[in-house]
Amino acid sequence: MIQVKIKREICIACGSCYSVCPEVYEGDDEGKAKIVAKYLKEQSDEYSIGEVDTELEKCARDGAESCAVEAIEVS
């Protein structure tokens, strides 16, 4: 499993991560990124943390790399 962590407090709601990888990322009502429900482990105003299957690693990393403010960590 691959851990994905979104630092929601610095997310600018640009939508690039969920445009690139909608299998892992989605926007909330304000457009801020969060992990899709299927992979979500923990959610708050500050963070969205999830675990995705290894076959989604490239997608998750591509979405993270598209983030203009580097709010996403994939490990």
Steps between C-alpha positions, in 0.01 A plus 500: 500500500608856426425779750369830362476809720345830394582808708157660457594817688729602212284365215391782268213300344646518148371150416811381319548185712147371445510599134815287457400212730128482586546141617680630812411869540176696500385847599281587796220760488762778498717330236772404749660164432425189702549126461208314341286312752618157383857572618440753778642416844488836680350840416508841667514864395881474509564159342353229281687170534443181308657178379478394138587176325846484344352493147380858561843625610584666167162670486533622861852630435395673178218673688740604778753635249228710337436685828620861466549543876648152570219413742509125425747239628511146361706239685 
